[in-house]
Amino acid sequence: MIFEIADLRVEAQHVSEFESVVAAAARDYIAKAGGYLRHRILRGVESPNRFVLVIEWGTIEDHTVGFRNSPAYLEWRNRVGPFFASAPLVEHFSVVE
């Protein structure tokens, strides 16, 4: 099991709209991908224009190969990309304990 952690910075004037768009896009595109297990979308308390998307995948390849090389990934990026203030930072983590 692998956790994808995506740190997303959103233009301040688009935060409310982004919340609904990212939730729908995650359901429409990410949640239907092979190897997808579950996700959470978190919004910063101290930095309300910062979001963290946590996606649990069966394997790292489910994300980096399966989803990233699919048409669904392009649709995902087309839906959420225009809101980004900067490029997302995406890293993968495994469970230690």
ZIWO-V223640 format. One record per run of one state. SS is the DSSP state (~ for helix, > for strand, _ for the rest). FROM is the first residue (numbers start at 1). LEN is the number of residues. Records with the same first field share a line. If there is no record, write none. Layout:
SS->FROM-LEN, FROM-LEN
This chain:
_->1-1, 11-1, 31-5, 44-6, 58-2, 68-3, 85-4, 95-3
>->2-9, 36-8, 50-8, 84-1, 89-6
~->12-19, 60-8, 71-13
